[in-house]
Amino acid sequence: MKTITLDEDAYERLKAWKKGRNESFSSVVKRVIPEPGSLGAFLTFAEAHQTQSLAGNEVLEQAVEERSSAKEDPWI
């Protein structure tokens, strides 16, 4: 067990993710926050939380596309 401190805004955000009175904050964190360090974990998180429908995705996608097209082809 560890004790952490959250400001009111962070506490309210975390509390909003709870699926009922009996769910612990530890369960919420484990359910919502992906395991660090792997693309597979990130993909699992994105699929589980349907992140493809979040606002702002088109801005991120455009930035990635612009950056990708600006890179030089290493095979030329």
C-alpha atoms as an extended CHARMM CRD file, in Angstrom:
* protein
*
        76  EXT
         1         1  MET       CA              0.0000000000        0.0000000000        0.0000000000  PROA      1               0.0000000000
         2         2  LYS       CA              1.1000000000        3.5340000000       -0.8160000000  PROA      2               0.0000000000
         3         3  THR       CA             -0.4600000000        6.8450000000        0.0960000000  PROA      3               0.0000000000
         4         4  ILE       CA             -0.6980000000        9.4670000000       -2.6380000000  PROA      4               0.0000000000
         5         5  THR       CA             -1.9120000000       13.0520000000       -2.6370000000  PROA      5               0.0000000000
         6         6  LEU       CA             -4.2030000000       14.4460000000       -5.3300000000  PROA      6               0.0000000000
         7         7  ASP       CA             -5.5380000000       17.9450000000       -5.7570000000  PROA      7               0.0000000000
         8         8  GLU       CA             -9.3270000000       18.3330000000       -5.9400000000  PROA      8               0.0000000000
         9         9  ASP       CA             -9.4520000000       18.3490000000       -9.7440000000  PROA      9               0.0000000000
        10        10  ALA       CA             -7.3670000000       15.1780000000      -10.0480000000  PROA      10              0.0000000000
        11        11  TYR       CA             -9.4400000000       13.4550000000       -7.3540000000  PROA      11              0.0000000000
        12        12  GLU       CA            -12.7160000000       14.3320000000       -9.0990000000  PROA      12              0.0000000000
        13        13  ARG       CA            -11.3860000000       13.0340000000      -12.4430000000  PROA      13              0.0000000000
        14        14  LEU       CA            -10.2890000000        9.7660000000      -10.8790000000  PROA      14              0.0000000000
        15        15  LYS       CA            -13.5430000000        9.4350000000       -8.9750000000  PROA      15              0.0000000000
        16        16  ALA       CA            -15.5120000000        9.9470000000      -12.2250000000  PROA      16              0.0000000000
        17        17  TRP       CA            -13.9120000000        6.7860000000      -13.6790000000  PROA      17              0.0000000000
        18        18  LYS       CA            -15.2120000000        4.5890000000      -10.8560000000  PROA      18              0.0000000000
        19        19  LYS       CA            -17.7960000000        2.0150000000      -11.9170000000  PROA      19              0.0000000000
        20        20  GLY       CA            -19.7620000000        2.0290000000       -8.7180000000  PROA      20              0.0000000000
        21        21  ARG       CA            -19.2960000000        2.5110000000       -5.0410000000  PROA      21              0.0000000000
        22        22  ASN       CA            -17.4090000000       -0.7080000000       -4.4440000000  PROA      22              0.0000000000
        23        23  GLU       CA            -14.6570000000       -0.1730000000       -7.0320000000  PROA      23              0.0000000000
        24        24  SER       CA            -11.3930000000        0.9310000000       -5.4590000000  PROA      24              0.0000000000
        25        25  PHE       CA             -9.2150000000        3.6830000000       -6.8420000000  PROA      25              0.0000000000
        26        26  SER       CA             -6.4940000000        1.0500000000       -7.3480000000  PROA      26              0.0000000000
        27        27  SER       CA             -8.8580000000       -0.8930000000       -9.6070000000  PROA      27              0.0000000000
        28        28  VAL       CA             -9.6540000000        2.2570000000      -11.5700000000  PROA      28              0.0000000000
        29        29  VAL       CA             -5.9730000000        3.0340000000      -12.1320000000  PROA      29              0.0000000000
        30        30  LYS       CA             -5.2260000000       -0.5580000000      -13.2160000000  PROA      30              0.0000000000
        31        31  ARG       CA             -8.1990000000       -0.5290000000      -15.5960000000  PROA      31              0.0000000000
        32        32  VAL       CA             -7.5850000000        2.8970000000      -17.1250000000  PROA      32              0.0000000000
        33        33  ILE       CA             -3.7950000000        3.3750000000      -17.1670000000  PROA      33              0.0000000000
        34        34  PRO       CA             -1.8970000000        1.1110000000      -19.5960000000  PROA      34              0.0000000000
        35        35  GLU       CA              1.1710000000       -0.8580000000      -18.5570000000  PROA      35              0.0000000000
        36        36  PRO       CA              4.2630000000        1.1530000000      -19.4890000000  PROA      36              0.0000000000
        37        37  GLY       CA              6.8290000000        0.2900000000      -22.0690000000  PROA      37              0.0000000000
        38        38  SER       CA              5.2670000000       -1.6100000000      -24.9110000000  PROA      38              0.0000000000
        39        39  LEU       CA              3.4660000000       -0.7900000000      -28.1180000000  PROA      39              0.0000000000
        40        40  GLY       CA              1.2280000000       -3.7960000000      -27.4880000000  PROA      40              0.0000000000
        41        41  ALA       CA              0.1190000000       -2.3440000000      -24.1650000000  PROA      41              0.0000000000
        42        42  PHE       CA             -0.6030000000        0.9750000000      -25.8210000000  PROA      42              0.0000000000
        43        43  LEU       CA             -2.5870000000       -0.7070000000      -28.6020000000  PROA      43              0.0000000000
        44        44  THR       CA             -4.5970000000       -2.7250000000      -26.0750000000  PROA      44              0.0000000000
        45        45  PHE       CA             -5.3430000000        0.4820000000      -24.1660000000  PROA      45              0.0000000000
        46        46  ALA       CA             -6.3530000000        2.3610000000      -27.3240000000  PROA      46              0.0000000000
        47        47  GLU       CA             -8.6560000000       -0.4420000000      -28.4680000000  PROA      47              0.0000000000
        48        48  ALA       CA            -10.2460000000       -0.9100000000      -25.0470000000  PROA      48              0.0000000000
        49        49  HSD       CA            -10.9730000000        2.7910000000      -24.6350000000  PROA      49              0.0000000000
        50        50  GLN       CA            -11.9790000000        3.4580000000      -28.2650000000  PROA      50              0.0000000000
        51        51  THR       CA             -9.4960000000        6.3000000000      -28.5350000000  PROA      51              0.0000000000
        52        52  GLN       CA            -10.0430000000        6.5080000000      -32.2890000000  PROA      52              0.0000000000
        53        53  SER       CA            -13.2140000000        8.4980000000      -31.5920000000  PROA      53              0.0000000000
        54        54  LEU       CA            -11.6340000000       11.1340000000      -29.3240000000  PROA      54              0.0000000000
        55        55  ALA       CA            -11.7480000000       14.7880000000      -30.3190000000  PROA      55              0.0000000000
        56        56  GLY       CA             -8.4500000000       16.0620000000      -31.6880000000  PROA      56              0.0000000000
        57        57  ASN       CA             -7.3690000000       12.8340000000      -33.3590000000  PROA      57              0.0000000000
        58        58  GLU       CA             -7.4620000000       14.4460000000      -36.7970000000  PROA      58              0.0000000000
        59        59  VAL       CA             -4.9590000000       17.0990000000      -35.6420000000  PROA      59              0.0000000000
        60        60  LEU       CA             -2.5740000000       14.4340000000      -34.3700000000  PROA      60              0.0000000000
        61        61  GLU       CA             -2.9910000000       12.3460000000      -37.5180000000  PROA      61              0.0000000000
        62        62  GLN       CA             -2.2800000000       15.3640000000      -39.7440000000  PROA      62              0.0000000000
        63        63  ALA       CA              0.8750000000       16.1880000000      -37.7640000000  PROA      63              0.0000000000
        64        64  VAL       CA              2.1270000000       12.6030000000      -38.1000000000  PROA      64              0.0000000000
        65        65  GLU       CA              1.3910000000       12.5940000000      -41.8410000000  PROA      65              0.0000000000
        66        66  GLU       CA              3.1940000000       15.9120000000      -42.3650000000  PROA      66              0.0000000000
        67        67  ARG       CA              6.2090000000       14.7330000000      -40.4240000000  PROA      67              0.0000000000
        68        68  SER       CA              6.2760000000       11.3810000000      -42.2240000000  PROA      68              0.0000000000
        69        69  SER       CA              6.1690000000       13.0000000000      -45.6630000000  PROA      69              0.0000000000
        70        70  ALA       CA              8.9630000000       15.4050000000      -44.6840000000  PROA      70              0.0000000000
        71        71  LYS       CA             11.3650000000       12.5740000000      -43.8070000000  PROA      71              0.0000000000
        72        72  GLU       CA             13.8910000000       11.4750000000      -46.3550000000  PROA      72              0.0000000000
        73        73  ASP       CA             13.7110000000        7.9800000000      -47.7640000000  PROA      73              0.0000000000
        74        74  PRO       CA             16.7610000000        6.1400000000      -46.3460000000  PROA      74              0.0000000000
        75        75  TRP       CA             16.7800000000        3.7310000000      -49.3190000000  PROA      75              0.0000000000
        76        76  ILE       CA             17.4480000000        6.3920000000      -51.9580000000  PROA      76              0.0000000000
